[in-house]
Amino acid sequence: MKLKEYLKVIEKFVSDYLADTHMSQYVLGLSGGVDSSLVAAITKSAVGKDKLTCIMIPIDSHPDDLSDALDLVKQLDLNYLIIDGSNSFHATVEEFKKQGIELDRGSLSNLKVRIRMTILYAYAQKVSGLVIGTDNKDERYTGYFTKYGDGGVDLLPIVHLVKREVVEACKIYGVSDRLAERTPSAGLFEGQTDESEMGVKYEDLDNYLLGGEIDEKSKAKIEHLHRISEHKRVEIPTPKEFIRD
């Protein structure tokens, strides 16, 4: 199946799921990055402008992130809100400091992502909506997502697309090359990029997941990331069922 054809399969999945759950709309956290840009384009095409609300949630973010997201909503004519999560983030950090606890960079980054998740779900509940996720195949396989953060969603429409396919699909929907080819980053701290955090290039990840050849060092890194992140992809563990007398 060609990518253009598969995008229509995703659109139908997105449209059918909303109808089947009898919910009113989708709610999407829009970052200005390529993955959320693609999900925005797919969702609008699938269910229409009035059944999608994009929410931008800056938390001490780089100004370019918000600027890029605003460029996309103008380009695709999307409904959107801007909800600043900075005060919530800093208030929580201060509460830890009162207890003599200094959160490390990983904890701070994940806290930002989880605050964004709570904001998305607060609005989704208000409008009887569903939170639509943006994880791609590379991120899902390596666990490059925050448990109960950007991983806390109701559906994952592009989870079977590798990064290069996400970029290509964005261009199919008419997203500008500048946004489609933007350096992947969650914008969680100064200079942060996906590839530097994962320690592997998307090109190698794509090749690995598509059955291609990559160097042994990259292969070992990918397999390590997949192994240690398995807990993010499975159902919540429970003990053996209680069989009552």
C-alpha positions in Angstrom: 0.0 0.0 0.0 1.3 3.5 -0.9 1.6 6.1 1.8 -1.2 8.2 0.3 -3.5 5.3 0.4 -2.6 4.5 4.0 -3.3 8.1 5.1 -6.9 7.5 3.9 -7.0 4.4 6.1 -5.9 6.6 9.1 -8.5 9.2 8.3 -11.2 6.6 8.3 -10.0 5.2 11.6 -10.0 8.7 13.1 -13.5 9.5 11.8 -15.0 6.1 12.8 -13.5 6.1 16.3 -15.0 9.5 17.1 -18.4 8.3 15.8 -18.2 4.9 17.6 -17.4 6.5 20.9 -20.2 9.1 20.5 -17.8 11.9 21.6 -18.0 15.4 20.3 -14.5 16.2 19.1 -10.8 15.6 19.2 -8.4 17.6 21.4 -4.7 17.8 20.2 -1.7 19.2 21.9 0.0 21.2 19.1 3.8 21.7 19.6 4.8 23.1 16.2 6.7 19.8 15.5 6.2 17.5 12.5 4.2 14.8 14.4 1.5 17.0 15.8 1.4 18.9 12.5 0.6 15.7 10.7 -2.0 14.6 13.2 -3.7 18.0 13.0 -3.8 17.8 9.2 -5.1 14.2 9.3 -7.8 14.9 11.9 -9.1 18.1 10.2 -9.4 16.2 6.9 -11.1 13.2 8.7 -13.7 15.0 10.9 -13.6 18.7 9.8 -12.5 21.9 11.5 -15.3 22.1 14.0 -14.5 18.7 15.6 -10.9 19.5 16.4 -9.4 21.9 19.0 -5.7 22.4 19.0 -4.2 23.5 22.3 -0.7 25.0 22.6 0.7 24.7 26.1 3.9 26.7 26.5 5.9 26.0 29.7 9.0 28.1 29.6 9.1 27.1 26.0 11.3 28.5 23.2 9.3 31.2 21.4 9.8 29.5 18.1 7.7 26.5 19.3 4.6 28.7 19.7 5.4 30.7 16.6 5.7 27.5 14.5 2.4 26.1 16.0 0.6 29.4 15.2 2.0 29.3 11.6 0.4 25.8 11.3 -3.0 26.8 12.6 -3.1 29.7 10.2 -2.0 27.6 7.3 -4.5 24.8 8.0 -7.2 27.1 9.4 -7.5 25.3 12.7 -9.4 26.1 15.9 -7.0 26.6 18.8 -6.4 27.8 22.4 -3.2 28.8 24.2 -3.1 27.7 27.8 0.2 28.6 29.5 1.3 25.9 32.0 4.3 27.7 33.3 2.7 28.8 36.6 1.5 25.2 37.4 5.0 23.9 36.6 6.8 26.4 38.8 4.3 26.0 41.7 4.9 22.3 41.7 8.7 22.7 41.6 8.5 25.1 44.5 6.5 22.6 46.6 9.3 20.1 46.1 11.9 22.6 47.1 10.0 23.3 50.4 10.6 19.7 51.2 14.3 20.0 50.3 13.9 18.1 47.1 15.6 19.4 43.9 14.1 17.6 40.8 16.7 16.6 38.2 16.4 17.5 34.5 14.6 14.3 33.6 12.0 14.7 36.3 11.5 18.4 35.4 11.0 17.5 31.7 8.5 14.8 32.4 6.7 17.1 34.8 6.2 19.6 32.0 4.8 16.9 29.7 2.4 15.5 32.4 1.1 19.0 33.1 0.4 19.4 29.4 -1.5 16.1 29.5 -3.7 17.2 32.4 -4.6 20.4 30.6 -5.6 18.5 27.5 -7.8 16.2 29.5 -9.3 19.0 31.5 -10.5 20.6 28.3 -11.4 17.3 26.7 -13.7 16.5 29.6 -15.3 20.0 29.4 -16.2 19.5 25.7 -16.8 15.7 25.8 -13.8 15.2 23.7 -11.0 12.7 23.1 -7.3 13.4 23.3 -5.6 12.4 20.1 -1.9 11.4 20.3 1.1 12.1 18.1 3.6 9.2 18.8 5.1 7.7 15.7 6.5 4.2 15.2 10.1 5.3 16.2 9.0 6.9 19.4 6.7 4.0 20.4 9.3 1.4 19.8 12.1 3.1 21.7 9.8 4.4 24.5 10.7 8.0 23.6 7.5 9.3 25.2 6.5 10.2 28.7 4.4 7.6 30.5 1.1 9.4 31.4 2.4 12.4 29.6 2.3 12.5 25.8 1.8 8.7 26.1 -1.5 9.5 28.0 -3.9 9.7 25.1 -7.1 8.0 23.7 -5.8 6.9 20.3 -2.6 7.0 18.3 -3.3 7.5 14.6 0.3 7.7 13.3 1.9 5.0 15.4 2.7 2.8 12.4 4.6 5.5 10.5 8.3 5.9 10.8 9.7 9.5 11.0 10.6 9.8 7.3 7.0 8.8 6.4 5.7 11.4 8.9 7.7 14.1 7.1 6.6 12.9 3.7 2.9 12.7 4.8 3.1 16.3 6.1 4.1 17.4 2.7 1.3 15.5 1.1 -1.2 17.5 3.3 0.5 20.7 2.2 2.4 21.5 5.5 5.3 23.8 4.7 8.7 22.2 4.2 10.0 24.4 7.0 7.7 22.8 9.5 7.9 19.3 8.0 11.6 19.3 8.1 12.1 21.1 11.5 14.7 19.5 13.8 12.7 17.2 16.0 12.6 18.5 19.6 10.2 18.4 22.5 11.4 21.8 23.5 11.8 20.8 27.1 15.1 22.5 27.8 17.6 24.7 25.9 19.2 22.9 23.0 17.3 19.7 23.5 16.7 17.5 20.4 15.1 14.0 20.1 18.2 12.4 18.5 20.6 13.7 21.2 18.4 12.5 24.0 17.8 9.1 22.4 21.4 8.7 21.3 20.4 7.4 17.9 19.5 9.1 14.6 16.0 8.9 13.2 17.5 7.7 9.9 19.0 4.7 11.7 15.8 4.1 13.6 13.7 4.2 10.4 16.1 1.8 8.7 16.1 -0.6 11.6 12.3 -0.7 11.9 11.9 -1.1 8.2 14.3 -4.1 8.1 17.3 -2.2 6.7 20.9 -2.5 7.7 22.5 -0.2 10.3 25.7 -0.3 12.3 25.9 -2.6 15.3 26.3 0.3 17.8 23.1 1.9 16.7 21.3 -1.5 16.6 22.4 -2.2 20.2 21.2 1.2 21.3 17.8 0.8 19.7 17.3 -2.7 21.2 18.4 -1.4 24.6 15.9 1.5 24.5 13.1 -0.9 23.4 13.9 -3.3 26.2 14.0 -0.8 29.1 10.8 0.9 27.9 8.6 -2.2 27.7 6.7 -1.1 30.8 5.4 1.9 28.9 3.7 -0.2 26.2 2.0 -2.9 28.3 -1.2 -2.9 30.3 -0.9 -1.9 33.9 0.3 -5.1 35.7 -2.1 -6.7 38.2 -1.7 -9.7 40.5 -3.5 -13.0 40.1 -7.2 -12.6 40.3 -8.8 -12.9 43.7 -11.0 -16.0 43.6 -13.4 -15.7 46.6 -14.6 -18.7 48.6 
